[in-house]
Amino acid sequence: MKKVKIVLVMAIALLGVTAVQAQVNFGVKGGLNITNMSLDSEMFKTSNRVGFFAGPIIKVGLPITGLGFDVAGLYDQRDVKVNDETITQKSIVVPANLRLSFGMGESAGIYLAAGPQISFNIGDDEYTWDDMKANHEQAKNTFQLKKSIFSVNVGGGVNFGHFEIGVTYNIGVSNTADVKNFDSVADHVYENRKAKSNSWQVNAAFFF
């Protein structure tokens, strides 16, 4: 029992030292994303649109050389064109990345980062519009965004002084939306099709 207590005390002491030695930096982050949304059928054509994101970020460097993590809370907005209709997606995005940094001198370095991300939809969650079929009959299209989306980030970049510039590829894991009804393509044949979105992101951050 005494040995267990000694181990626990040593572990708590080590955590305390780690917390004290950890380098914590607060900052702001922003950038652009290029959305590439793909549907299950090629008949639902999409096109790339530029969006943006911005918000606060915290970066923590651990005592272990080069290892750390960052967490951000970002406002993200992106436009996607689906079947000639432009859909604007507004979200609060929370990425949490594990980081591995390599020094290139006293004030510069490169880093690799990867981790999960969850997005919460704060805009419209359903888009409906009417189209005219070849036989001049009116058809209703319904595209419904999910309330939350899980994805994974993989990327890297360079840092110098208080600044950081990077590139990230965001990979959609959960569905972004449901295509509830696309009568203008075919009568209920493609009903309930799913959509996922991936995006390349170019970002910059400034740490105080």
C-alpha positions in Angstrom: 0.0 0.0 0.0 2.8 2.4 0.8 4.4 1.8 -2.6 1.1 2.6 -4.3 0.8 5.9 -2.3 4.4 6.7 -3.2 3.7 6.1 -6.9 0.5 8.2 -6.7 2.4 11.1 -5.0 5.1 10.9 -7.6 2.6 10.9 -10.5 0.8 13.9 -9.0 4.1 15.7 -8.5 5.1 14.9 -12.1 1.8 16.3 -13.5 2.3 19.4 -11.5 5.8 19.9 -12.9 4.5 19.2 -16.4 1.7 21.8 -16.0 4.2 24.4 -14.8 6.7 23.7 -17.5 4.1 23.6 -20.3 4.2 26.6 -22.6 0.7 28.0 -23.2 0.0 30.5 -25.9 -3.3 32.2 -26.7 -4.0 33.6 -30.2 -6.3 34.2 -33.1 -6.6 32.0 -36.2 -8.2 32.5 -39.6 -8.1 31.3 -43.1 -9.8 30.1 -46.2 -11.3 26.7 -47.1 -12.1 25.2 -50.5 -15.1 23.0 -50.1 -15.4 19.8 -52.2 -18.7 18.2 -51.4 -19.4 14.9 -53.1 -22.8 13.1 -53.3 -23.3 9.4 -53.8 -24.4 9.9 -57.4 -22.5 11.9 -60.0 -25.8 13.2 -61.3 -25.8 15.6 -58.4 -23.0 17.8 -59.6 -21.1 20.2 -57.3 -18.6 22.9 -57.7 -15.8 24.2 -55.4 -16.5 27.4 -53.5 -14.3 29.4 -51.3 -15.3 29.9 -47.6 -13.6 31.3 -44.6 -13.1 30.7 -40.9 -11.8 32.7 -37.9 -11.7 32.6 -34.1 -9.6 32.1 -31.0 -7.0 29.3 -30.5 -4.9 28.0 -27.6 -1.6 26.2 -28.2 0.1 24.2 -25.5 3.7 23.0 -25.8 4.5 20.0 -23.5 7.9 19.5 -21.8 8.5 16.6 -24.1 10.5 18.1 -26.9 8.5 19.0 -29.9 5.2 17.6 -28.6 2.1 19.7 -28.0 -1.6 20.3 -28.9 -3.9 23.0 -29.9 -7.7 23.7 -29.5 -9.7 26.3 -31.3 -13.2 27.7 -31.5 -13.9 29.0 -35.1 -16.7 30.5 -37.0 -16.8 28.7 -40.3 -18.8 29.7 -43.4 -18.7 27.9 -46.8 -20.8 27.9 -49.9 -21.6 24.8 -52.0 -23.4 24.7 -55.3 -25.8 21.7 -55.5 -27.9 21.2 -58.6 -27.4 24.9 -59.6 -28.5 26.1 -56.1 -26.0 27.7 -53.7 -26.2 26.5 -50.2 -24.4 28.4 -47.4 -23.3 26.4 -44.4 -22.5 28.3 -41.2 -20.9 26.5 -38.3 -19.0 26.7 -35.0 -16.0 24.5 -35.5 -13.9 23.0 -32.7 -10.7 21.3 -33.9 -8.3 19.6 -31.4 -4.9 18.7 -32.9 -1.9 16.9 -31.6 1.2 18.7 -32.8 4.8 17.7 -33.4 7.3 20.6 -34.0 10.8 20.7 -35.4 13.0 23.7 -34.7 14.8 25.5 -37.6 16.6 28.0 -35.4 15.8 30.1 -32.3 12.7 31.7 -33.8 11.5 29.5 -36.6 10.3 25.9 -37.1 7.9 23.5 -38.9 5.1 21.5 -37.4 2.8 18.5 -38.2 -0.7 18.4 -36.8 -3.6 15.9 -36.8 -6.7 15.4 -34.7 -10.5 15.3 -34.6 -12.9 18.1 -35.3 -16.6 18.6 -34.6 -18.8 21.3 -36.3 -22.1 22.6 -35.0 -24.5 24.0 -37.5 -25.7 27.5 -36.5 -27.3 28.5 -39.8 -30.2 27.2 -41.8 -30.6 23.4 -41.6 -32.8 22.9 -44.6 -32.9 24.2 -48.1 -35.9 23.7 -50.4 -36.4 25.0 -54.0 -38.5 24.2 -57.0 -37.4 23.1 -60.4 -39.2 22.6 -63.7 -39.0 19.1 -65.3 -38.7 18.5 -69.0 -42.4 18.0 -69.1 -42.9 21.4 -67.4 -44.1 19.9 -64.2 -42.8 21.5 -61.0 -40.6 19.5 -58.7 -39.4 20.2 -55.2 -35.8 19.6 -54.0 -34.9 19.3 -50.3 -31.4 19.4 -49.0 -31.1 19.1 -45.2 -27.8 19.8 -43.3 -26.9 17.9 -40.2 -26.8 19.6 -36.8 -23.3 18.4 -36.0 -20.5 16.9 -38.2 -17.5 14.9 -37.1 -14.3 15.1 -39.2 -10.5 14.7 -39.0 -7.8 17.2 -39.7 -4.3 16.4 -41.1 -1.8 19.1 -41.9 1.3 21.1 -41.2 3.0 24.4 -41.6 5.7 26.8 -40.5 6.0 29.1 -37.5 8.2 32.1 -37.0 8.0 34.3 -33.9 4.4 34.9 -33.0 3.1 33.9 -36.5 2.1 30.6 -37.9 1.1 29.6 -41.4 -0.2 26.2 -42.4 -2.2 24.0 -44.7 -4.8 21.4 -43.5 -6.9 18.8 -45.2 -10.2 18.2 -43.4 -11.7 14.8 -44.0 -15.5 14.3 -43.4 -16.3 11.3 -41.4 -20.0 11.8 -40.6 -22.6 12.9 -43.2 -22.9 16.6 -43.9 -26.4 16.4 -45.2 -29.3 14.3 -46.5 -30.7 14.8 -49.9 -34.3 14.1 -48.9 -35.9 14.7 -52.2 -34.6 15.4 -55.7 -37.6 15.0 -58.0 -36.0 17.1 -60.7 -33.4 14.3 -61.3 -35.6 11.3 -61.0 -38.8 10.6 -59.1 -37.7 9.4 -55.7 -35.0 7.2 -57.2 -32.2 9.0 -55.4 -34.2 9.8 -52.3 -32.3 9.9 -49.0 -28.9 10.1 -50.6 -26.1 11.2 -48.3 -23.4 13.9 -48.7 -20.0 14.3 -47.2 -17.6 17.2 -47.5 -13.8 17.4 -47.5 -11.9 20.7 -47.7 -8.4 22.0 -48.1 -7.7 24.9 -45.7 -5.0 27.5 -45.8 -4.7 29.2 -42.4 -2.7 31.7 -40.4 -2.5 32.3 -36.7 -1.0 35.0 -34.4 -0.1 34.1 -30.8 0.2 36.8 -28.1 
